[in-house]
């Protein structure tokens, strides 16, 4: 391991060693373990605006934003006030509240095609429940997903492609029965021909197609308009439910999400992250005729003790109100474009193979010559270069996602000075990479 990768803080090391005694891998979500980039995870103690501070007191410019939710920055005063206002009334009731109606009304007002919505506590719950509902509605079993798209850790979604285009999927996690995986077909993202072939082969068996219309879990990868158009026409033709998983890209690529971006309405949409304002909250919803099959109206069962938690609803509702301010998304998009273009320009100066891309408040970093359009193309990026870049930026006080397969996020709290400081740090990191490469040649 290089000196850069082994550069850690004593308190972070001590906490990580302590955590591994009682928590598997020392973390409660795998990517936090820094396994793909090496080194010691930073244990975060507090955050404010575009920054957070680790256990050693070091400040970082934060570009993960709790993996997307912190679109208005950490501890936004109005979000904090909204949470404080409900805290004194109780943490959870297990009974309906008026606030649940308010956030449902707000979501249905903003998001195209969502006539009804059911609140849950996580993105995994949202996608898992949406697929169960789609199966109950269509009375079919097969689902189609795409390589590189992550939809949570439900059994039927932890599946990779088989050896042939139309073979059964294979489990990607121990503990997932083959009998469950066989009902999932995995296709290549942005491959219209493969999609058409799948529907030709067993279109009448497909209950649902679930897709990240703007993928963020294999790094940022945008769907092509042709791909989205084919998804919509084929699912409509065969009576399958089209599910947009916008847990990550919802309210991130624009106020009305990817549906507005592509001019296509999905049958169902899964939302998360931003709608909780940093608290555990998610939702799924769609056309009334589909949602009406959900218990207690219909026979598809779904429940959750903490669904619609009043604290999470308060944080989420205030966040949804803030992002509807005039010019919010124009400014957020401009900030993210400034970052992506600045990073790309800095790399060109040193001739390091690198390109960045963005949409709305999401961005992707690729140590490659071109922006990828599929998972296979993402895997061709130079992961070793990314890892070295990650640690150089971390040492400079810039916290990007600790994986070459994750998108990044800009908040409204990131001002031009912060973005320019990030670009300057990247320029130094690229220069160091180029110099090291010249030494080894």
RAPE-V74134 format. One record per run of one state. SS is the DSSP state (alpha for helix, beta for strand, coil for the rest). FROM is the first residue (numbers start at 1). TO is the last residue. If there is no record, write none. Layout:
SS_FROM_TO, SS_FROM_TO
//
This chain:
coil_1_2, alpha_3_6, coil_7_9, alpha_10_22, coil_23_23, alpha_24_26, coil_27_29, alpha_30_33, coil_34_43, beta_44_49, coil_50_50, beta_51_54, coil_55_58, beta_59_62, coil_63_73, beta_74_74, coil_75_76, alpha_77_87, coil_88_97, alpha_98_110, coil_111_115, beta_116_120, coil_121_122, alpha_123_138, coil_139_141, beta_142_146, coil_147_154, alpha_155_157, coil_158_158, beta_159_160, coil_161_169, beta_170_171, coil_172_177, alpha_178_181, coil_182_183, beta_184_187, coil_188_191, alpha_192_205, beta_206_211, coil_212_213, beta_214_215, coil_216_220, beta_221_222, coil_223_224, alpha_225_238, coil_239_240, beta_241_246, coil_247_256, alpha_257_262, coil_263_267, beta_268_272, alpha_273_276, coil_277_281, beta_282_286, coil_287_287, alpha_288_291, coil_292_293, beta_294_294, coil_295_299, beta_300_300, coil_301_309, alpha_310_322, coil_323_327, alpha_328_350, coil_351_354, beta_355_359, coil_360_361, beta_362_366, coil_367_374, alpha_375_378, coil_379_382, alpha_383_395, coil_396_397, beta_398_399, coil_400_407, beta_408_409, coil_410_415, alpha_416_440, coil_441_441
//
